[in-house]
């Protein structure tokens, strides 16, 4: 497969992770990205503006310039702006969650 096609497939999978999962920023750097297929997590870091991931896919293909789906999920979630003075502003999309009142839901369903 072409590098372009591999990147597009991983970008689509990264978008699925970004849409369905919570990506957390660590204070000491990096982003914690949940595994799409298991219960683990991967750490995505940036060194000199170059992304790195702990996953096997990045280990095997990162040197070819192919980003893994975890890197794509971070890049689709954050927006980095570098100002003229060299300062950086990072805006991260945060998914708002709400508590569920299951007892009220169950009662409403039972007494329709």
DRENRO-344473 format. One record per atom (N, C-alpha, C): residue number from 1; residue in three letters; atom name; x, y, z. Coordinates in pm, 1 decimal. Atoms other than C-alpha are relative to their C-alpha. Example, Ala and Ser with C-alpha at 12.3 -4.5 7.8 and 13.67 -1.06 7.14 Angstrom:
@resi->1	resn->ALA	name->N	X->89.0	Y->-119.0	Z->0.0
@resi->1	resn->ALA	name->CA	X->1230.0	Y->-450.0	Z->780.0
@resi->1	resn->ALA	name->C	X->90.0	Y->120.0	Z->0.0
@resi->2	resn->SER	name->N	X->-82.0	Y->-119.0	Z->-6.0
@resi->2	resn->SER	name->CA	X->1367.0	Y->-106.0	Z->714.0
@resi->2	resn->SER	name->C	X->-77.0	Y->109.0	Z->73.0
end
This chain:
@resi->1	resn->UNK	name->N	X->83.2	Y->-119.5	Z->0.0
@resi->1	resn->UNK	name->CA	X->0.0	Y->0.0	Z->0.0
@resi->1	resn->UNK	name->C	X->86.7	Y->124.5	Z->0.0
@resi->2	resn->UNK	name->N	X->-70.8	Y->-127.5	Z->3.3
@resi->2	resn->UNK	name->CA	X->109.8	Y->355.2	Z->-67.1
@resi->2	resn->UNK	name->C	X->-0.4	Y->65.4	Z->136.6
@resi->3	resn->UNK	name->N	X->-8.4	Y->-73.4	Z->-125.7
@resi->3	resn->UNK	name->CA	X->220.1	Y->574.8	Z->220.7
@resi->3	resn->UNK	name->C	X->-122.4	Y->88.7	Z->19.2
@resi->4	resn->UNK	name->N	X->116.1	Y->-88.7	Z->-6.5
@resi->4	resn->UNK	name->CA	X->-63.8	Y->814.9	Z->138.4
@resi->4	resn->UNK	name->C	X->-125.3	Y->-75.5	Z->45.0
@resi->5	resn->UNK	name->N	X->115.8	Y->80.6	Z->-37.5
@resi->5	resn->UNK	name->CA	X->-326.6	Y->538.7	Z->167.3
@resi->5	resn->UNK	name->C	X->9.5	Y->-46.1	Z->145.1
@resi->6	resn->UNK	name->N	X->-18.8	Y->43.5	Z->-138.1
@resi->6	resn->UNK	name->CA	X->-178.0	Y->408.9	Z->493.5
@resi->6	resn->UNK	name->C	X->-30.0	Y->113.7	Z->96.9
@resi->7	resn->UNK	name->N	X->26.8	Y->-114.8	Z->-85.5
@resi->7	resn->UNK	name->CA	X->-189.2	Y->758.4	Z->643.7
@resi->7	resn->UNK	name->C	X->-149.2	Y->30.5	Z->5.1
@resi->8	resn->UNK	name->N	X->142.8	Y->-29.4	Z->3.8
@resi->8	resn->UNK	name->CA	X->-550.9	Y->807.9	Z->532.9
@resi->8	resn->UNK	name->C	X->-79.3	Y->-99.9	Z->83.6
@resi->9	resn->UNK	name->N	X->66.5	Y->103.1	Z->-80.1
@resi->9	resn->UNK	name->CA	X->-661.6	Y->477.3	Z->688.5
@resi->9	resn->UNK	name->C	X->21.3	Y->27.4	Z->148.8
@resi->10	resn->UNK	name->N	X->-29.2	Y->-27.9	Z->-140.1
@resi->10	resn->UNK	name->CA	X->-488.2	Y->564.2	Z->1015.1
@resi->10	resn->UNK	name->C	X->-67.9	Y->128.3	Z->46.2
@resi->11	resn->UNK	name->N	X->69.2	Y->-123.7	Z->-35.4
@resi->11	resn->UNK	name->CA	X->-637.2	Y->913.9	Z->1009.1
@resi->11	resn->UNK	name->C	X->-147.3	Y->-28.0	Z->28.9
@resi->12	resn->UNK	name->N	X->140.7	Y->36.4	Z->-22.7
@resi->12	resn->UNK	name->CA	X->-987.9	Y->765.0	Z->979.9
@resi->12	resn->UNK	name->C	X->-16.2	Y->-71.7	Z->133.4
@resi->13	resn->UNK	name->N	X->5.9	Y->71.9	Z->-128.4
@resi->13	resn->UNK	name->CA	X->-919.9	Y->529.7	Z->1271.0
@resi->13	resn->UNK	name->C	X->27.4	Y->94.1	Z->116.6
@resi->14	resn->UNK	name->N	X->-27.7	Y->-101.1	Z->-102.4
@resi->14	resn->UNK	name->CA	X->-773.5	Y->818.5	Z->1469.8
@resi->14	resn->UNK	name->C	X->-120.9	Y->86.8	Z->26.6
@resi->15	resn->UNK	name->N	X->122.1	Y->-79.1	Z->-16.7
@resi->15	resn->UNK	name->CA	X->-1091.6	Y->1016.0	Z->1406.9
@resi->15	resn->UNK	name->C	X->-102.6	Y->-77.4	Z->82.1
@resi->16	resn->UNK	name->N	X->91.3	Y->82.3	Z->-79.6
@resi->16	resn->UNK	name->CA	X->-1294.6	Y->725.2	Z->1547.7
@resi->16	resn->UNK	name->C	X->37.9	Y->4.2	Z->147.9
@resi->17	resn->UNK	name->N	X->-45.1	Y->-8.2	Z->-139.4
@resi->17	resn->UNK	name->CA	X->-1082.3	Y->730.0	Z->1864.2
@resi->17	resn->UNK	name->C	X->-33.1	Y->137.6	Z->56.7
@resi->18	resn->UNK	name->N	X->26.6	Y->-136.6	Z->-46.1
@resi->18	resn->UNK	name->CA	X->-1112.7	Y->1109.9	Z->1891.3
@resi->18	resn->UNK	name->C	X->-148.7	Y->22.0	Z->24.9
@resi->19	resn->UNK	name->N	X->144.8	Y->-17.1	Z->-13.4
@resi->19	resn->UNK	name->CA	X->-1491.0	Y->1088.0	Z->1847.9
@resi->19	resn->UNK	name->C	X->-57.9	Y->-76.8	Z->117.5
@resi->20	resn->UNK	name->N	X->62.1	Y->87.8	Z->-99.6
@resi->20	resn->UNK	name->CA	X->-1551.1	Y->810.8	Z->2099.9
@resi->20	resn->UNK	name->C	X->74.7	Y->-10.1	Z->131.9
@resi->21	resn->UNK	name->N	X->-81.6	Y->18.2	Z->-120.2
@resi->21	resn->UNK	name->CA	X->-1274.3	Y->836.8	Z->2360.4
@resi->21	resn->UNK	name->C	X->44.3	Y->133.0	Z->58.0
@resi->22	resn->UNK	name->N	X->-52.6	Y->-117.7	Z->-67.5
@resi->22	resn->UNK	name->CA	X->-1134.0	Y->1079.5	Z->2608.9
@resi->22	resn->UNK	name->C	X->152.1	Y->-4.6	Z->-6.8
@resi->23	resn->UNK	name->N	X->-145.5	Y->-9.7	Z->10.8
@resi->23	resn->UNK	name->CA	X->-777.5	Y->1184.8	Z->2531.2
@resi->23	resn->UNK	name->C	X->46.2	Y->100.0	Z->105.2
@resi->24	resn->UNK	name->N	X->-39.9	Y->-83.3	Z->-112.8
@resi->24	resn->UNK	name->CA	X->-604.2	Y->1322.4	Z->2837.4
@resi->24	resn->UNK	name->C	X->142.3	Y->51.3	Z->-17.4
@resi->25	resn->UNK	name->N	X->-132.2	Y->-60.7	Z->3.0
@resi->25	resn->UNK	name->CA	X->-310.3	Y->1560.1	Z->2853.3
@resi->25	resn->UNK	name->C	X->66.9	Y->-24.5	Z->135.0
@resi->26	resn->UNK	name->N	X->-76.2	Y->20.7	Z->-123.0
@resi->26	resn->UNK	name->CA	X->-42.7	Y->1468.6	Z->3108.1
@resi->26	resn->UNK	name->C	X->79.9	Y->124.4	Z->31.1
@resi->27	resn->UNK	name->N	X->-73.3	Y->-119.6	Z->-41.4
@resi->27	resn->UNK	name->CA	X->117.5	Y->1746.2	Z->3307.8
@resi->27	resn->UNK	name->C	X->146.9	Y->-4.5	Z->-40.7
@resi->28	resn->UNK	name->N	X->-142.5	Y->11.3	Z->32.8
@resi->28	resn->UNK	name->CA	X->467.6	Y->1613.7	Z->3238.8
@resi->28	resn->UNK	name->C	X->22.2	Y->-18.3	Z->-149.5
@resi->29	resn->UNK	name->N	X->-14.5	Y->8.4	Z->144.7
@resi->29	resn->UNK	name->CA	X->402.9	Y->1609.8	Z->2866.1
@resi->29	resn->UNK	name->C	X->-63.9	Y->-123.8	Z->-57.3
@resi->30	resn->UNK	name->N	X->59.3	Y->112.2	Z->70.2
@resi->30	resn->UNK	name->CA	X->227.7	Y->1389.6	Z->2621.5
@resi->30	resn->UNK	name->C	X->-149.8	Y->-10.7	Z->19.8
@resi->31	resn->UNK	name->N	X->143.5	Y->23.5	Z->-3.0
@resi->31	resn->UNK	name->CA	X->-123.4	Y->1266.3	Z->2569.7
@resi->31	resn->UNK	name->C	X->-24.2	Y->-149.4	Z->17.7
@resi->32	resn->UNK	name->N	X->36.3	Y->138.9	Z->-23.8
@resi->32	resn->UNK	name->CA	X->-276.7	Y->943.7	Z->2697.6
@resi->32	resn->UNK	name->C	X->-118.4	Y->-32.9	Z->-89.9
@resi->33	resn->UNK	name->N	X->102.4	Y->38.1	Z->98.2
@resi->33	resn->UNK	name->CA	X->-477.1	Y->776.5	Z->2421.5
@resi->33	resn->UNK	name->C	X->-41.1	Y->-144.1	Z->27.8
@resi->34	resn->UNK	name->N	X->42.6	Y->137.8	Z->-24.5
@resi->34	resn->UNK	name->CA	X->-691.9	Y->470.3	Z->2492.8
@resi->34	resn->UNK	name->C	X->14.9	Y->-87.3	Z->-123.8
@resi->35	resn->UNK	name->N	X->-7.5	Y->96.8	Z->108.9
@resi->35	resn->UNK	name->CA	X->-643.8	Y->159.8	Z->2284.0
@resi->35	resn->UNK	name->C	X->-138.9	Y->-16.1	Z->-60.5
@resi->36	resn->UNK	name->N	X->128.3	Y->15.6	Z->68.3
@resi->36	resn->UNK	name->CA	X->-917.1	Y->113.8	Z->2025.4
@resi->36	resn->UNK	name->C	X->-51.0	Y->-143.4	Z->12.7
@resi->37	resn->UNK	name->N	X->39.6	Y->140.5	Z->0.5
@resi->37	resn->UNK	name->CA	X->-916.5	Y->-264.6	Z->2055.4
@resi->37	resn->UNK	name->C	X->13.0	Y->-68.5	Z->135.0
@resi->38	resn->UNK	name->N	X->-20.8	Y->65.2	Z->-128.8
@resi->38	resn->UNK	name->CA	X->-823.8	Y->-333.7	Z->2416.7
@resi->38	resn->UNK	name->C	X->-22.5	Y->95.4	Z->114.9
@resi->39	resn->UNK	name->N	X->20.5	Y->-82.9	Z->-117.7
@resi->39	resn->UNK	name->CA	X->-810.9	Y->-191.2	Z->2765.1
@resi->39	resn->UNK	name->C	X->123.7	Y->83.3	Z->33.9
@resi->40	resn->UNK	name->N	X->-123.1	Y->-73.2	Z->-25.9
@resi->40	resn->UNK	name->CA	X->-462.0	Y->-40.3	Z->2742.4
@resi->40	resn->UNK	name->C	X->-5.6	Y->144.1	Z->-47.5
@resi->41	resn->UNK	name->N	X->-14.3	Y->-137.8	Z->46.2
@resi->41	resn->UNK	name->CA	X->-342.9	Y->311.0	Z->2668.5
@resi->41	resn->UNK	name->C	X->137.8	Y->16.0	Z->-63.3
@resi->42	resn->UNK	name->N	X->-127.6	Y->-32.9	Z->62.8
@resi->42	resn->UNK	name->CA	X->-63.5	Y->463.6	Z->2461.3
@resi->42	resn->UNK	name->C	X->33.2	Y->145.1	Z->31.1
@resi->43	resn->UNK	name->N	X->-44.7	Y->-135.7	Z->-25.4
@resi->43	resn->UNK	name->CA	X->141.2	Y->773.3	Z->2533.3
@resi->43	resn->UNK	name->C	X->54.0	Y->59.4	Z->-129.3
@resi->44	resn->UNK	name->N	X->-46.4	Y->-74.3	Z->117.4
@resi->44	resn->UNK	name->CA	X->184.0	Y->1019.0	Z->2246.4
@resi->44	resn->UNK	name->C	X->71.3	Y->124.3	Z->51.0
@resi->45	resn->UNK	name->N	X->-80.0	Y->-114.8	Z->-41.6
@resi->45	resn->UNK	name->CA	X->461.2	Y->1273.0	Z->2298.9
@resi->45	resn->UNK	name->C	X->49.8	Y->75.7	Z->-122.7
@resi->46	resn->UNK	name->N	X->-56.8	Y->-82.4	Z->106.9
@resi->46	resn->UNK	name->CA	X->616.2	Y->1551.7	Z->2092.4
@resi->46	resn->UNK	name->C	X->138.6	Y->44.0	Z->41.1
@resi->47	resn->UNK	name->N	X->-137.0	Y->-44.9	Z->-20.2
@resi->47	resn->UNK	name->CA	X->989.4	Y->1609.1	Z->2070.8
@resi->47	resn->UNK	name->C	X->39.5	Y->81.8	Z->-121.7
@resi->48	resn->UNK	name->N	X->-31.8	Y->-91.0	Z->110.0
@resi->48	resn->UNK	name->CA	X->1094.5	Y->1908.8	Z->1860.7
@resi->48	resn->UNK	name->C	X->-111.4	Y->0.4	Z->-104.9
@resi->49	resn->UNK	name->N	X->121.6	Y->-4.1	Z->84.2
@resi->49	resn->UNK	name->CA	X->740.0	Y->1917.7	Z->1718.6
@resi->49	resn->UNK	name->C	X->-22.1	Y->-127.4	Z->-80.5
@resi->50	resn->UNK	name->N	X->16.4	Y->127.8	Z->68.1
@resi->50	resn->UNK	name->CA	X->776.2	Y->1556.7	Z->1600.3
@resi->50	resn->UNK	name->C	X->-74.5	Y->-95.6	Z->92.3
@resi->51	resn->UNK	name->N	X->76.0	Y->90.4	Z->-86.2
@resi->51	resn->UNK	name->CA	X->513.0	Y->1312.9	Z->1732.0
@resi->51	resn->UNK	name->C	X->65.1	Y->-136.8	Z->11.1
@resi->52	resn->UNK	name->N	X->-47.7	Y->136.2	Z->-23.8
@resi->52	resn->UNK	name->CA	X->608.6	Y->979.3	Z->1883.9
@resi->52	resn->UNK	name->C	X->-106.9	Y->-71.6	Z->80.9
@resi->53	resn->UNK	name->N	X->97.8	Y->81.4	Z->-71.4
@resi->53	resn->UNK	name->CA	X->387.7	Y->696.5	Z->2008.4
@resi->53	resn->UNK	name->C	X->66.6	Y->-128.9	Z->45.5
@resi->54	resn->UNK	name->N	X->-54.7	Y->124.1	Z->-54.7
@resi->54	resn->UNK	name->CA	X->456.4	Y->385.9	Z->2215.3
@resi->54	resn->UNK	name->C	X->-46.5	Y->-124.6	Z->-75.1
@resi->55	resn->UNK	name->N	X->60.6	Y->117.7	Z->62.7
@resi->55	resn->UNK	name->CA	X->253.5	Y->157.0	Z->1986.9
@resi->55	resn->UNK	name->C	X->94.3	Y->-65.8	Z->-102.2
@resi->56	resn->UNK	name->N	X->-81.0	Y->77.3	Z->95.9
@resi->56	resn->UNK	name->CA	X->401.6	Y->-112.9	Z->1761.5
@resi->56	resn->UNK	name->C	X->-9.6	Y->56.8	Z->-141.3
@resi->57	resn->UNK	name->N	X->18.4	Y->-53.4	Z->134.6
@resi->57	resn->UNK	name->CA	X->255.3	Y->45.1	Z->1447.7
@resi->57	resn->UNK	name->C	X->94.4	Y->117.3	Z->-24.6
@resi->58	resn->UNK	name->N	X->-90.1	Y->-114.3	Z->16.8
@resi->58	resn->UNK	name->CA	X->448.7	Y->368.4	Z->1502.7
@resi->58	resn->UNK	name->C	X->145.3	Y->-45.9	Z->2.8
@resi->59	resn->UNK	name->N	X->-136.3	Y->52.9	Z->-8.0
@resi->59	resn->UNK	name->CA	X->759.5	Y->172.8	Z->1597.8
@resi->59	resn->UNK	name->C	X->44.6	Y->-56.1	Z->-135.2
@resi->60	resn->UNK	name->N	X->-33.2	Y->61.4	Z->128.8
@resi->60	resn->UNK	name->CA	X->745.5	Y->-10.8	Z->1264.8
@resi->60	resn->UNK	name->C	X->-3.3	Y->98.4	Z->-117.1
@resi->61	resn->UNK	name->N	X->22.2	Y->-84.4	Z->117.7
@resi->61	resn->UNK	name->CA	X->625.5	Y->265.6	Z->1030.8
@resi->61	resn->UNK	name->C	X->28.2	Y->149.0	Z->20.4
@resi->62	resn->UNK	name->N	X->-23.2	Y->-141.7	Z->-28.4
@resi->62	resn->UNK	name->CA	X->702.5	Y->595.9	Z->1203.8
@resi->62	resn->UNK	name->C	X->118.6	Y->57.4	Z->-74.6
@resi->63	resn->UNK	name->N	X->-117.8	Y->-48.2	Z->72.2
@resi->63	resn->UNK	name->CA	X->1040.4	Y->620.4	Z->1035.8
@resi->63	resn->UNK	name->C	X->-31.1	Y->27.7	Z->-147.1
@resi->64	resn->UNK	name->N	X->42.1	Y->-25.4	Z->138.1
@resi->64	resn->UNK	name->CA	X->856.5	Y->616.5	Z->701.8
@resi->64	resn->UNK	name->C	X->-89.2	Y->123.8	Z->-11.2
@resi->65	resn->UNK	name->N	X->85.0	Y->-118.4	Z->0.7
@resi->65	resn->UNK	name->CA	X->658.6	Y->924.4	Z->804.3
@resi->65	resn->UNK	name->C	X->-147.9	Y->-32.9	Z->8.4
@resi->66	resn->UNK	name->N	X->139.5	Y->40.3	Z->-12.1
@resi->66	resn->UNK	name->CA	X->338.9	Y->729.1	Z->865.3
@resi->66	resn->UNK	name->C	X->-40.7	Y->14.0	Z->146.6
@resi->67	resn->UNK	name->N	X->49.3	Y->-19.9	Z->-135.8
@resi->67	resn->UNK	name->CA	X->149.3	Y->846.2	Z->1174.5
@resi->67	resn->UNK	name->C	X->-93.8	Y->-114.6	Z->36.1
@resi->68	resn->UNK	name->N	X->93.3	Y->102.7	Z->-45.7
@resi->68	resn->UNK	name->CA	X->-32.1	Y->586.0	Z->1381.0
@resi->68	resn->UNK	name->C	X->-133.6	Y->65.6	Z->34.6
@resi->69	resn->UNK	name->N	X->133.4	Y->-52.4	Z->-29.4
@resi->69	resn->UNK	name->CA	X->-400.5	Y->622.4	Z->1467.5
@resi->69	resn->UNK	name->C	X->-3.0	Y->76.3	Z->132.4
@resi->70	resn->UNK	name->N	X->-3.2	Y->-69.7	Z->-128.8
@resi->70	resn->UNK	name->CA	X->-310.0	Y->736.9	Z->1821.0
@resi->70	resn->UNK	name->C	X->49.0	Y->143.6	Z->-17.5
@resi->71	resn->UNK	name->N	X->-49.2	Y->-135.6	Z->29.5
@resi->71	resn->UNK	name->CA	X->-109.8	Y->1032.1	Z->1690.1
@resi->71	resn->UNK	name->C	X->-108.5	Y->79.6	Z->-71.9
@resi->72	resn->UNK	name->N	X->108.3	Y->-68.2	Z->71.3
@resi->72	resn->UNK	name->CA	X->-392.0	Y->1117.2	Z->1449.9
@resi->72	resn->UNK	name->C	X->-110.2	Y->42.5	Z->97.0
@resi->73	resn->UNK	name->N	X->107.9	Y->-34.9	Z->-93.4
@resi->73	resn->UNK	name->CA	X->-645.3	Y->1108.8	Z->1735.2
@resi->73	resn->UNK	name->C	X->37.0	Y->122.6	Z->82.9
@resi->74	resn->UNK	name->N	X->-45.2	Y->-118.1	Z->-74.1
@resi->74	resn->UNK	name->CA	X->-436.0	Y->1359.5	Z->1932.7
@resi->74	resn->UNK	name->C	X->-4.6	Y->122.1	Z->-90.0
@resi->75	resn->UNK	name->N	X->-6.2	Y->-114.9	Z->89.9
@resi->75	resn->UNK	name->CA	X->-381.6	Y->1585.0	Z->1631.8
@resi->75	resn->UNK	name->C	X->-138.4	Y->45.9	Z->-45.4
@resi->76	resn->UNK	name->N	X->136.4	Y->-37.8	Z->34.8
@resi->76	resn->UNK	name->CA	X->-752.0	Y->1580.0	Z->1548.9
@resi->76	resn->UNK	name->C	X->-74.5	Y->58.9	Z->120.3
@resi->77	resn->UNK	name->N	X->62.4	Y->-50.2	Z->-122.7
@resi->77	resn->UNK	name->CA	X->-833.3	Y->1669.4	Z->1911.2
@resi->77	resn->UNK	name->C	X->57.4	Y->134.7	Z->42.1
@resi->78	resn->UNK	name->N	X->-63.2	Y->-124.4	Z->-44.2
@resi->78	resn->UNK	name->CA	X->-584.2	Y->1950.8	Z->1974.9
@resi->78	resn->UNK	name->C	X->23.9	Y->92.9	Z->-118.6
@resi->79	resn->UNK	name->N	X->-32.0	Y->-101.0	Z->99.9
@resi->79	resn->UNK	name->CA	X->-522.2	Y->2271.1	Z->1785.6
@resi->79	resn->UNK	name->C	X->115.8	Y->81.5	Z->56.6
@resi->80	resn->UNK	name->N	X->-119.0	Y->-70.1	Z->-48.0
@resi->80	resn->UNK	name->CA	X->-173.5	Y->2418.6	Z->1824.8
@resi->80	resn->UNK	name->C	X->24.5	Y->123.5	Z->-85.9
@resi->81	resn->UNK	name->N	X->-27.3	Y->-125.4	Z->69.3
@resi->81	resn->UNK	name->CA	X->-105.7	Y->2781.4	Z->1737.4
@resi->81	resn->UNK	name->C	X->132.3	Y->54.5	Z->51.1
@resi->82	resn->UNK	name->N	X->-129.3	Y->-57.0	Z->-37.4
@resi->82	resn->UNK	name->CA	X->249.8	Y->2918.0	Z->1734.6
@resi->82	resn->UNK	name->C	X->-0.7	Y->147.2	Z->-40.1
@resi->83	resn->UNK	name->N	X->4.8	Y->-144.3	Z->22.4
@resi->83	resn->UNK	name->CA	X->261.7	Y->3296.3	Z->1770.8
@resi->83	resn->UNK	name->C	X->133.3	Y->52.1	Z->-52.6
@resi->84	resn->UNK	name->N	X->-119.4	Y->-61.6	Z->57.0
@resi->84	resn->UNK	name->CA	X->513.9	Y->3533.1	Z->1611.2
@resi->84	resn->UNK	name->C	X->113.0	Y->12.1	Z->103.4
@resi->85	resn->UNK	name->N	X->-102.4	Y->-13.2	Z->-103.9
@resi->85	resn->UNK	name->CA	X->692.8	Y->3575.5	Z->1946.5
@resi->85	resn->UNK	name->C	X->54.0	Y->-135.0	Z->47.7
@resi->86	resn->UNK	name->N	X->-47.5	Y->133.7	Z->-35.3
@resi->86	resn->UNK	name->CA	X->746.2	Y->3198.6	Z->1970.1
@resi->86	resn->UNK	name->C	X->-83.9	Y->-71.3	Z->104.5
@resi->87	resn->UNK	name->N	X->86.4	Y->64.7	Z->-99.1
@resi->87	resn->UNK	name->CA	X->482.1	Y->3135.0	Z->2235.4
@resi->87	resn->UNK	name->C	X->-100.9	Y->-90.8	Z->-71.0
@resi->88	resn->UNK	name->N	X->90.2	Y->98.4	Z->57.6
@resi->88	resn->UNK	name->CA	X->242.5	Y->2847.4	Z->2179.2
@resi->88	resn->UNK	name->C	X->-130.9	Y->-2.4	Z->77.9
@resi->89	resn->UNK	name->N	X->132.1	Y->15.6	Z->-61.0
@resi->89	resn->UNK	name->CA	X->-130.3	Y->2825.6	Z->2244.7
@resi->89	resn->UNK	name->C	X->-55.4	Y->-132.9	Z->-48.2
@resi->90	resn->UNK	name->N	X->57.8	Y->129.2	Z->34.9
@resi->90	resn->UNK	name->CA	X->-280.0	Y->2477.5	Z->2257.4
@resi->90	resn->UNK	name->C	X->-144.1	Y->-2.3	Z->47.9
@resi->91	resn->UNK	name->N	X->141.5	Y->11.3	Z->-32.2
@resi->91	resn->UNK	name->CA	X->-656.1	Y->2439.9	Z->2244.6
@resi->91	resn->UNK	name->C	X->-38.5	Y->-145.5	Z->-18.0
@resi->92	resn->UNK	name->N	X->39.5	Y->140.1	Z->5.9
@resi->92	resn->UNK	name->CA	X->-794.4	Y->2096.8	Z->2324.0
@resi->92	resn->UNK	name->C	X->-151.1	Y->-10.8	Z->8.5
@resi->93	resn->UNK	name->N	X->142.3	Y->26.7	Z->-2.6
@resi->93	resn->UNK	name->CA	X->-1144.1	Y->1977.4	Z->2248.2
@resi->93	resn->UNK	name->C	X->-29.9	Y->-89.1	Z->120.3
@resi->94	resn->UNK	name->N	X->38.0	Y->78.2	Z->-117.5
@resi->94	resn->UNK	name->CA	X->-1307.6	Y->1852.2	Z->2567.1
@resi->94	resn->UNK	name->C	X->-143.3	Y->-46.5	Z->-18.6
@resi->95	resn->UNK	name->N	X->134.1	Y->55.2	Z->12.5
@resi->95	resn->UNK	name->CA	X->-1605.2	Y->1621.8	Z->2555.6
@resi->95	resn->UNK	name->C	X->-70.2	Y->11.2	Z->134.4
@resi->96	resn->UNK	name->N	X->78.2	Y->-16.5	Z->-121.4
@resi->96	resn->UNK	name->CA	X->-1867.1	Y->1717.6	Z->2813.7
@resi->96	resn->UNK	name->C	X->-82.9	Y->-125.0	Z->22.0
@resi->97	resn->UNK	name->N	X->82.4	Y->116.0	Z->-33.4
@resi->97	resn->UNK	name->CA	X->-2027.0	Y->1423.9	Z->2990.1
@resi->97	resn->UNK	name->C	X->-98.4	Y->39.0	Z->109.2
@resi->98	resn->UNK	name->N	X->105.2	Y->-28.2	Z->-96.3
@resi->98	resn->UNK	name->CA	X->-2341.6	Y->1424.5	Z->3199.1
@resi->98	resn->UNK	name->C	X->-32.9	Y->-126.8	Z->77.3
@resi->99	resn->UNK	name->N	X->39.0	Y->115.3	Z->-79.3
@resi->99	resn->UNK	name->CA	X->-2451.2	Y->1200.3	Z->3481.2
@resi->99	resn->UNK	name->C	X->-135.1	Y->-50.3	Z->-48.1
@resi->100	resn->UNK	name->N	X->125.8	Y->62.1	Z->40.3
@resi->100	resn->UNK	name->CA	X->-2734.4	Y->960.5	Z->3411.9
@resi->100	resn->UNK	name->C	X->-81.7	Y->-30.2	Z->125.0
@resi->101	resn->UNK	name->N	X->91.1	Y->30.8	Z->-109.0
@resi->101	resn->UNK	name->CA	X->-3034.5	Y->930.9	Z->3640.9
@resi->101	resn->UNK	name->C	X->-78.3	Y->-124.7	Z->-39.3
@resi->102	resn->UNK	name->N	X->57.0	Y->125.4	Z->48.5
@resi->102	resn->UNK	name->CA	X->-3104.5	Y->567.2	Z->3570.6
@resi->102	resn->UNK	name->C	X->-128.9	Y->-36.5	Z->70.8
@resi->103	resn->UNK	name->N	X->123.4	Y->35.4	Z->-71.0
@resi->103	resn->UNK	name->CA	X->-3369.7	Y->527.3	Z->3839.9
@resi->103	resn->UNK	name->C	X->-118.9	Y->75.2	Z->-58.8
@resi->104	resn->UNK	name->N	X->107.4	Y->-77.9	Z->62.1
@resi->104	resn->UNK	name->CA	X->-3576.9	Y->808.7	Z->3685.7
@resi->104	resn->UNK	name->C	X->-30.9	Y->-52.4	Z->-140.5
@resi->105	resn->UNK	name->N	X->18.2	Y->56.2	Z->135.4
@resi->105	resn->UNK	name->CA	X->-3522.3	Y->663.4	Z->3338.3
@resi->105	resn->UNK	name->C	X->-79.0	Y->-129.1	Z->6.1
@resi->106	resn->UNK	name->N	X->67.7	Y->127.9	Z->-14.1
@resi->106	resn->UNK	name->CA	X->-3628.1	Y->316.3	Z->3449.8
@resi->106	resn->UNK	name->C	X->-145.9	Y->18.3	Z->38.7
@resi->107	resn->UNK	name->N	X->137.8	Y->-25.3	Z->-43.6
@resi->107	resn->UNK	name->CA	X->-3935.1	Y->452.8	Z->3626.3
@resi->107	resn->UNK	name->C	X->-83.9	Y->55.8	Z->-114.6
@resi->108	resn->UNK	name->N	X->72.5	Y->-55.9	Z->113.8
@resi->108	resn->UNK	name->CA	X->-4037.1	Y->654.4	Z->3318.7
@resi->108	resn->UNK	name->C	X->-30.9	Y->-107.2	Z->-102.8
@resi->109	resn->UNK	name->N	X->21.9	Y->107.5	Z->95.1
@resi->109	resn->UNK	name->CA	X->-3997.4	Y->347.4	Z->3097.9
@resi->109	resn->UNK	name->C	X->-102.8	Y->-100.2	Z->50.5
@resi->110	resn->UNK	name->N	X->91.3	Y->97.0	Z->-59.4
@resi->110	resn->UNK	name->CA	X->-4195.6	Y->131.2	Z->3338.6
@resi->110	resn->UNK	name->C	X->-143.3	Y->52.3	Z->3.0
@resi->111	resn->UNK	name->N	X->132.6	Y->-59.8	Z->-16.2
@resi->111	resn->UNK	name->CA	X->-4487.9	Y->373.5	Z->3372.8
@resi->111	resn->UNK	name->C	X->-41.3	Y->85.4	Z->-119.2
@resi->112	resn->UNK	name->N	X->39.3	Y->-76.6	Z->120.4
@resi->112	resn->UNK	name->CA	X->-4539.5	Y->489.8	Z->3015.4
@resi->112	resn->UNK	name->C	X->-146.7	Y->-9.3	Z->-25.0
end
